Amino acid sequence: MYPERVVSGMRPTGTMHLGHYHGALKNWIKMQSELPCLFFVADWHALTTHYDDPSIIEKSTWDMVIDWLAAGIDPSQATIFIQSKVPEHAELHLLLSMATPLGWLERVPTYKDQIENLSNRDLATYGFLGYPLLQAADVLIYRASQVPVGEDQIPHIEMMREIARRFNHLYGKEPGFEEKALEAVKKLGGKRAKLYQELRTAYQQDGKEEALEQARAMLDDAQSLSMIDRERLFGYLEGSRKLILVEPQVRLTEASRLPGLDGRKMSKSYGNAIGLREDKDTVTKKIRTMPTDPSRVRRTDVGDPNKCPVFQLHQVYSDQACKDWVVKGCTTAGIGCLECKQPVIDAVLKEQEPMHERAQRYLDDPSLVRAIVADGCDTARKLAQETMRDVREAMGLSYS
């Protein structure tokens, strides 16, 4: 019924590092050539944990957009925008909050986890409790079909689906809906109309998911239908409601395999990160001073690569021949730690080289970044306004 669309966002909490690149941006870059994508700076989300010090948000926003462009996000393929520049996100968040049970928010696993992990911050706020609902609004307002997430975020997408389902059940009522749907069935033509009814019955009575998919595919190909009739028939398939909000699907992305300089997850707060656009000398120094296997005190001591954070970086950046060379050299003391680190340094600098080149034009002329974001905000807002027209009408707030 609605076009395939991918939506994802990131909070602007500082410059990005290579962990972000391997964990999310590489997936985004791949997706932007496959489907229409909207990528947004989640500046309101940054306030859920940094509401008492918003001073970093604006600078971090522009730095992050430059990082995205440097990494390879292409504004001619993807829409880049800032969340707060599309106020419809907030309106949908407010309206969804009217009918979302409190228990749904309290049971989100990351809610309790973050309260424990960020115990130094006062998170006893509605904004923090309600951030999964704002997340849902961010996605549902674009009727996104897919949301790229890691496994830890799957509960958030499941809740988005429940919220969309509940909204459609409560508000997807159209006067004379069934009569209008039956009229639309006739427009399919005798053969297709019969098949549609058979597939609808197979899904509703027997729960056959394949019947639902077959019927959807048939409707997508039905040229004789207007958009509103197609929408009615999609809703009629699943019950007797008009579909206003789309239930997004999880697009599971590869988890980042890039560790930090100390072997833990790469994180700015751990002080173990390599910035996406960090300068050559700093990157070289950081990797050269990385800790290695503690048993290699002297150059002549043998080591175990599996106990060395540097070897974890080789797993990401080196080919098999290089990894074999490292294993042999380390376990026989045939190479020193600085020799082992050099291929990683070379590979990281090579990866960063095009990023520096792409970023430079935006650093030289910041107005280019502003223009990309302004265009993206316009595009996103038009899509958001279409959804909100339907939402307001369904909730009796159109006043036409």
C-alpha positions in Angstrom: 0.0 0.0 0.0 2.7 2.5 1.0 6.1 2.5 -0.7 9.0 0.7 0.9 11.0 3.1 3.1 13.8 2.9 5.6 14.1 5.2 8.6 16.9 5.5 11.2 18.4 8.1 13.4 21.3 8.8 15.8 21.6 11.1 18.8 24.1 13.9 18.4 26.4 13.4 21.5 29.7 14.3 19.9 31.9 13.4 16.9 31.7 9.9 15.5 34.3 7.2 15.7 35.1 4.1 13.6 32.9 2.0 15.8 29.9 4.0 14.6 31.1 3.5 11.0 31.4 -0.3 11.3 28.4 -0.6 13.5 25.8 1.5 11.6 27.0 3.8 8.9 28.3 1.0 6.6 24.8 -0.6 6.8 23.2 2.8 6.0 25.5 3.3 3.0 24.5 -0.1 1.7 20.8 0.5 2.2 20.7 3.9 0.5 21.3 2.3 -2.9 18.6 -0.3 -2.3 15.5 1.6 -0.9 14.5 5.2 -0.2 16.1 6.1 3.1 15.6 8.8 5.7 18.4 9.4 8.2 17.9 11.9 10.9 19.8 13.6 13.7 17.8 12.8 16.9 18.4 16.0 18.7 15.3 15.8 20.9 16.5 12.3 21.9 19.8 13.8 23.1 17.8 15.9 25.6 16.4 12.8 27.2 19.7 12.2 29.0 21.4 15.6 28.5 18.5 18.0 29.2 20.6 19.8 31.8 23.4 20.7 29.4 22.1 21.1 25.9 25.1 23.3 24.8 26.8 20.4 22.9 23.8 19.5 20.8 24.0 22.1 18.0 27.8 21.7 17.3 27.5 17.9 17.7 24.6 17.9 15.1 26.7 19.6 12.4 29.8 17.5 13.2 27.7 14.4 12.9 26.1 15.3 9.6 29.6 16.0 8.2 30.7 12.6 9.6 27.8 10.9 7.7 28.7 12.7 4.5 32.4 11.9 5.0 31.6 8.2 5.6 29.6 8.0 2.3 26.0 8.9 3.0 24.9 10.4 -0.3 22.3 13.2 -0.1 21.3 12.5 -3.7 20.2 9.0 -2.6 19.2 9.5 1.0 17.2 12.2 2.9 19.2 13.7 5.7 17.3 15.9 8.3 17.1 17.1 11.8 14.3 15.7 14.0 13.3 19.0 15.7 13.0 20.7 12.3 10.0 18.4 11.6 7.6 19.3 14.5 5.1 16.7 13.4 7.3 14.2 15.2 6.3 15.9 18.5 2.7 16.1 17.5 2.4 12.4 16.7 4.3 11.6 19.9 1.8 13.6 21.9 -1.2 12.0 20.2 0.2 8.5 20.5 0.8 9.1 24.2 -3.0 9.5 24.8 -3.6 5.8 24.1 -0.3 4.1 24.9 -0.5 2.1 28.2 2.2 3.2 30.7 3.2 -0.5 31.3 4.3 -0.7 27.7 7.0 2.0 28.3 8.1 0.6 31.7 8.7 -2.9 30.3 11.1 -1.8 27.5 14.4 -3.6 28.5 16.7 -0.6 27.7 14.7 1.6 30.1 15.9 -0.3 33.2 19.3 -0.9 31.8 20.0 2.8 31.1 18.7 3.8 34.5 21.3 1.4 36.0 24.1 2.4 33.6 23.6 6.1 33.9 23.1 6.2 37.6 25.0 9.5 37.8 22.2 11.2 35.9 18.7 12.1 37.1 16.5 10.1 34.7 13.3 10.2 36.7 11.7 12.3 33.9 8.7 11.8 31.6 11.0 12.5 28.6 13.2 9.5 29.5 10.3 7.2 30.2 8.6 8.3 27.0 11.6 8.2 24.7 10.6 4.8 23.2 7.3 6.4 22.2 9.1 9.3 20.6 11.2 6.7 18.8 8.0 5.1 17.6 6.6 8.5 16.3 9.9 9.1 14.5 9.4 5.9 12.5 5.6 5.7 12.2 5.2 9.2 10.9 7.1 8.1 7.7 5.1 4.9 7.5 8.5 3.2 7.3 8.5 -0.4 6.2 12.0 -1.2 7.6 14.1 -0.1 10.5 17.8 -1.1 10.7 18.7 -2.1 14.2 20.9 -4.4 16.2 19.4 -7.2 18.3 19.3 -5.1 21.4 16.8 -2.7 19.7 14.3 -5.4 18.6 12.0 -4.8 21.6 11.7 -1.1 20.5 10.5 -2.1 17.0 8.1 -4.7 18.5 6.6 -1.9 20.6 6.3 0.3 17.5 4.3 -2.4 15.8 2.0 -2.8 18.8 1.5 1.0 19.0 0.6 1.1 15.2 -1.7 -1.9 15.6 -3.5 -0.3 18.6 -3.8 3.0 16.8 -5.3 1.4 13.7 -7.7 -0.6 15.8 -8.9 2.4 17.8 -9.0 5.0 15.1 -9.0 3.3 11.7 -12.8 3.5 11.4 -14.3 5.0 8.3 -18.0 5.6 8.0 -19.4 2.9 5.7 -16.0 1.3 5.5 -17.1 -2.2 4.7 -19.5 -1.1 2.0 -16.8 1.0 0.4 -14.4 -1.9 0.6 -16.8 -4.2 -1.1 -17.3 -1.7 -3.9 -13.5 -1.5 -4.3 -13.4 -5.4 -4.5 -15.7 -5.2 -7.5 -13.2 -2.9 -9.3 -10.7 -5.7 -9.3 -12.7 -7.6 -11.9 -14.5 -11.0 -11.4 -11.5 -13.3 -11.3 -9.3 -11.1 -9.0 -12.2 -10.2 -6.8 -12.9 -13.9 -6.2 -9.3 -14.6 -5.4 -9.1 -11.6 -3.1 -12.1 -12.9 -1.1 -10.6 -16.4 -0.9 -7.2 -15.1 0.3 -8.9 -12.8 2.8 -10.8 -15.7 4.2 -7.7 -17.9 4.3 -5.9 -15.2 6.3 -8.7 -14.2 8.7 -10.1 -17.7 9.4 -7.0 -19.8 9.1 -4.3 -17.3 9.9 -2.3 -18.1 6.7 0.4 -15.5 6.4 1.2 -16.5 2.9 -2.4 -15.7 1.9 -2.0 -12.2 3.2 1.3 -11.7 1.3 -0.3 -13.1 -1.9 -3.2 -10.7 -1.6 -1.0 -7.7 -0.9 1.1 -8.5 -4.0 -2.1 -8.8 -6.1 -3.3 -5.3 -4.8 0.1 -3.8 -5.6 -0.3 -4.9 -9.2 -3.9 -3.8 -9.5 -3.7 -0.8 -11.8 -7.5 -0.2 -11.8 -7.6 0.9 -8.2 -7.3 4.4 -6.9 -4.9 5.0 -3.9 -7.8 5.3 -1.4 -9.5 2.1 -2.7 -6.2 0.2 -2.5 -5.7 1.5 1.1 -9.3 0.3 2.0 -8.6 -3.2 0.6 -5.3 -3.5 2.5 -7.2 -2.6 5.7 -10.1 -5.0 4.8 -7.7 -7.8 4.3 -6.7 -7.7 8.0 -10.0 -6.9 9.5 -12.5 -4.1 9.1 -10.2 -1.1 9.7 -8.4 1.4 7.6 -4.6 1.2 7.9 -3.4 4.6 9.0 0.0 3.7 10.5 2.2 1.0 9.1 3.8 -1.7 11.3 7.5 -1.5 10.5 9.7 -4.6 10.1 13.0 -5.2 11.8 16.0 -5.0 9.4 18.6 -6.8 11.5 22.0 -5.3 10.9 25.4 -6.8 11.5 26.8 -5.9 14.9 30.0 -3.9 15.0 33.0 -6.1 15.2 35.3 -3.2 15.8 36.7 -3.1 19.4 38.2 -0.1 21.1 41.9 0.4 21.7 41.7 -1.5 24.9 39.7 -4.4 23.6 36.4 -3.2 25.1 33.6 -1.8 22.9 34.7 1.3 21.2 33.2 4.3 23.1 34.2 7.9 23.6 33.3 7.6 27.3 35.9 4.8 27.7 38.6 6.9 26.0 39.4 4.0 23.7 38.0 5.4 20.4 39.5 6.4 17.0 37.6 9.4 15.6 36.1 9.0 12.1 38.1 12.0 10.9 41.0 11.9 13.4 44.3 13.2 12.0 47.0 10.8 10.8 49.5 11.5 13.6 47.0 11.0 16.4 45.7 7.7 14.9 49.2 6.4 14.5 50.1 7.3 18.0 47.0 5.8 19.5 47.5 2.4 17.7 51.2 2.3 18.4 50.6 2.8 22.1 47.8 0.2 22.3 48.1 -2.4 25.1 49.1 -5.9 23.9 49.3 -9.4 25.4 50.6 -8.8 28.9 52.9 -11.8 28.7 55.0 -10.1 26.0 57.1 -8.0 28.3 60.3 -8.2 26.2 60.7 -8.5 22.4 61.9 -12.1 22.8 58.8 -13.2 24.8 56.2 -15.3 22.9 52.5 -14.1 23.0 49.0 -15.2 22.4 47.1 -13.1 19.8 43.8 -14.0 21.3 44.8 -12.1 24.4 45.8 -9.0 22.5 43.4 -6.1 21.5 45.6 -5.4 18.4 44.7 -8.8 17.0 41.0 -7.9 17.3 41.6 -5.0 15.0 43.5 -7.4 12.6 40.2 -9.4 12.5 38.5 -6.4 10.9 41.2 -4.8 8.9 43.6 -7.6 7.7 43.4 -10.3 5.1 44.0 -14.0 6.0 47.7 -13.9 4.9 48.3 -11.0 7.3 46.5 -12.6 10.1 48.5 -15.8 9.6 51.7 -13.8 9.7 50.6 -12.2 13.0 49.7 -15.5 14.6 53.0 -17.1 13.6 55.1 -14.0 14.5 53.5 -13.5 17.9 53.5 -17.1 19.1 57.2 -17.5 18.1 58.4 -14.0 19.0 59.3 -13.7 15.4 57.8 -10.2 15.2 57.6 -7.4 17.8 54.4 -5.7 18.8 55.2 -2.5 16.8 55.7 -4.6 13.7 52.3 -6.3 14.4 50.6 -2.9 14.7 51.9 -1.4 11.5 49.4 -3.2 9.1 46.5 -2.0 11.3 47.8 1.6 11.2 48.1 1.4 7.4 44.6 -0.1 7.0 42.9 2.5 9.3 44.6 5.4 7.6 43.6 4.0 4.2 40.0 3.7 5.3 40.0 7.3 6.6 41.6 8.8 3.6 38.5 9.2 1.4 36.6 10.3 4.5 38.9 13.2 5.0 38.6 14.1 1.3 34.8 14.1 1.4 34.6 16.0 4.6 37.0 18.8 3.5 34.6 20.4 1.0 32.0 20.7 3.8 34.5 22.1 6.3 35.6 24.6 3.6 32.0 25.6 2.9 29.6 24.9 5.8 26.7 26.4 3.8 26.7 23.1 1.7 25.8 21.1 4.8 23.1 23.6 5.8 21.6 23.3 2.3 21.6 19.5 2.3 19.9 19.5 5.7 17.4 22.2 4.7 16.4 20.2 1.6 16.1 17.0 3.7 13.9 18.7 6.3 11.6 19.9 3.5 11.3 16.4 2.0 10.8 14.8 5.4 8.2 17.4 6.5 6.1 16.8 3.4 5.9 13.1 4.1 5.2 13.7 7.8 2.4 16.2 7.0 0.7 13.6 4.8 0.6 11.1 7.7 -0.5 13.7 10.2 -3.5 14.7 8.0 -4.7 11.1 8.2 -4.0 10.9 11.9 -5.8 14.1 12.8 -8.8 13.1 10.7 -8.9 9.7 12.3 -8.8 11.2 15.8 -11.5 13.8 15.0 -9.1 16.8 14.9 -9.3 17.8 11.3 -12.0 20.4 11.7 -12.6 20.6 8.0 
